[in-house]
Amino acid sequence: MIAFSDASALIYLIEGAEPFATRLRKELAAAIRVRTGLKTPDTLQAASCLQLGPDHLFLTGDAAFRRVADLKVKVLA
């Protein structure tokens, strides 16, 4: 099993896309935190997925991610 601590590194390896601009991701994560009250690590994950575009799905076990506007969420039970 491979564990990635940085979503942009994983995306770069899978899709060949350049890693996200760190500043833009942090700004988006901060805005998500203000609107939803999610914890900072969760908002960074949501921001990473949102920056991929509307065709990407966020898989999680935490239903709180449904509060993030425009994030397509699939909650795994």
Residue, then its C-alpha position, 0 to 999 in steps of 0.5 A: m500500500i502506498a500512502f500519500s501525505d500530499a494530494s497534489a503529489l498523488i494527482y501529479l503521479i496519476e494524471g500527469a498534471e502539474p501540482f497545484a499552486t500552494r497559495l491558491r489551494k490554501e486560500l480556497a481551503a481557508a474559504i471552505r473552513v470559514r463557510t463550513g467549519l471543517k478542520t484545516p486538513d479536511t479543507l485542504q483535501a476538499a480544496s485539492c479535489l475542487q481544483l481538479g474540476p467538476d468531473h472529480l468525485f471525493l470519496t470519504g467516510d465523513a458526511a461533513f464534507r457534504r457541506v462543501a459547495d460544489l464538491k461531489v461527495k460519495v460517503l462510504a459506509 
